């Protein structure tokens, strides 16, 4: 099954966050880091963006979001 990769403008729009806030969230473990899709291009799997947004909508606290992000990153390694 092919995963959809979203580029930064789409991710920012879906999250309602600024670019700097988005990258701060990544540094703080509140969002997954991007995946390399080209020499100078990155993106985020659409299912990860949706999962994190759903957790936020459900009112999950930051520690719960960090746990979710860790699980999503671990799943990336299992997909290979």
C-alpha atoms as one frame of an Amber mdcrd trajectory, in Angstrom:
protein
   0.000   0.000   0.000   1.428   3.348  -1.028   1.527   6.025   1.659   0.716
   9.603   0.799   3.486  12.046   1.624   2.448  15.591   2.477   4.722  18.563
   1.876   5.224  21.306   4.464   2.563  23.806   3.303  -0.108  21.097   3.439
   1.023  19.912   6.871   1.047  23.460   8.241  -2.430  24.051   6.867  -3.739
  20.806   8.360  -2.227  21.628  11.747  -2.999  25.337  11.833   0.552  26.042
  12.974   3.303  28.328  11.748   6.495  26.936  10.253   8.565  27.872  13.324
   6.001  26.370  15.726   5.895  23.184  13.648   9.662  22.703  13.792   9.661
  23.557  17.521   7.090  20.788  18.015   9.438  18.383  16.217  12.332  19.394
  18.504  10.142  18.878  21.564   8.974  15.454  20.407   5.411  16.606  19.754
   5.485  15.843  16.028   7.295  13.329  13.864  10.380  14.458  11.957  10.133
  14.626   8.172  11.111  11.843   5.816  13.511  12.458   2.961  11.724  12.180
  -0.395  14.435  13.643  -2.591  17.847  15.254  -2.411  16.389  18.518  -1.152
  12.802  17.574  -0.394  11.071  16.284   2.719   7.528  15.434   3.670   5.378
  13.741   6.293   3.284  10.590   5.923  -0.377  11.630   5.791  -1.406   8.950
   8.283   1.037  10.319  10.884  -0.275  13.853  10.448  -3.848  12.579  10.803
  -3.012  10.511  13.910  -1.342  13.419  15.692  -4.148  15.815  14.748  -6.734
  13.309  15.995  -4.892  12.998  19.310  -4.841  16.785  19.677  -8.552  16.991
  18.868  -9.215  14.283  21.477  -7.515  16.498  24.058  -4.455  14.354  24.679
  -1.766  15.958  26.840   1.797  16.560  25.643   3.217  13.413  27.323   0.604
  11.298  25.523   1.423  13.014  22.227   5.133  12.299  22.768   4.311   8.625
  23.307   2.259   8.585  20.105   5.071  10.273  18.166   7.569   7.690  19.441
   5.254   4.865  18.328   4.799   6.432  14.892   8.562   6.763  14.459   9.069
   3.147  15.548   6.465   2.057  12.979   8.502   3.729  10.242  11.395   1.393
  11.004   9.102  -1.631  10.906   7.791  -0.694   7.443  11.123  -1.428   5.800
